[in-house]
Amino acid sequence: MAKPKKKGGPKQKLTPAAAKRKANRDRRRANRADRKDKRAENQRKRRAAKKKGQNIAGKDYDHGRKRFVKVKTNRGNGGKGTKREGKKRK
């Protein structure tokens, strides 16, 4: 019998020390004030949408478009990537 496939991409191969440093960096980033505000807004929007009876399964709230979009679309920023997101193009 074949093993079930794992969700997500390939896991980074980090040393234990590097993994600990990365976890610390990720935690600091996730707990910044702007991220906390976006998480709270997302929860409010999801609760309101469910109350209205909208089907939001598999969707995330996009703070730029101000609506629910597929997770895939939201992560990739519509095919443009997120490296320069929020910065002016030269």
C-alpha positions in Angstrom: 0.0 0.0 0.0 1.3 3.4 -1.0 2.0 6.1 1.6 -0.4 9.0 1.6 1.0 12.2 0.1 2.0 15.0 2.5 0.3 18.4 2.1 2.6 21.4 1.3 5.9 21.7 -0.5 9.2 20.2 0.4 10.4 20.8 3.9 13.5 22.9 4.3 16.6 21.0 5.4 17.9 23.0 8.3 20.2 22.2 11.1 18.5 22.2 14.5 20.1 25.5 15.4 19.0 27.1 12.1 15.5 25.7 12.5 15.3 27.3 15.9 16.5 30.7 14.6 14.0 30.5 11.7 11.1 29.6 14.0 12.0 32.7 16.1 12.1 34.9 13.0 8.8 33.6 11.8 7.2 34.1 15.2 8.4 37.7 15.4 7.1 38.4 11.9 3.7 36.7 12.6 3.2 38.7 15.8 3.9 42.2 14.5 1.1 44.7 15.0 0.1 44.8 11.3 -0.1 41.0 11.1 -2.2 40.8 14.2 -4.6 43.4 12.8 -4.9 41.5 9.5 -5.6 38.2 11.4 -8.3 39.9 13.5 -9.8 41.5 10.4 -9.8 38.2 8.6 -11.6 36.4 11.5 -14.2 39.2 11.6 -14.8 38.9 7.8 -15.0 35.1 7.9 -17.5 35.1 10.7 -19.6 37.7 9.0 -19.5 35.8 5.7 -20.5 32.6 7.3 -23.4 34.4 9.1 -24.6 35.6 5.6 -24.4 32.0 4.3 -21.5 32.6 1.9 -19.4 29.6 0.9 -15.9 30.6 1.8 -14.4 27.1 2.0 -10.9 27.1 0.5 -10.7 30.9 0.3 -8.8 33.6 2.2 -9.6 37.3 2.6 -7.5 39.4 0.4 -6.7 42.7 2.1 -5.8 44.3 -1.2 -8.9 43.4 -3.2 -11.1 43.5 -0.1 -12.8 40.2 -0.9 -12.5 36.5 -0.5 -10.3 34.8 -3.1 -8.9 31.3 -3.6 -5.9 30.6 -1.4 -3.7 30.0 -4.5 -4.6 33.4 -5.9 -4.0 35.2 -2.7 -0.6 33.6 -2.0 0.8 34.3 -5.5 -0.5 37.8 -5.7 -2.3 37.1 -9.0 0.9 35.7 -10.7 3.0 38.8 -9.9 4.6 37.3 -6.8 5.0 39.1 -3.5 8.5 40.3 -3.5 7.6 43.9 -4.5 4.2 43.9 -3.0 3.3 47.3 -1.6 6.3 49.0 -3.2 6.2 51.4 -6.1 7.6 50.1 -9.4 10.4 52.0 -11.0 
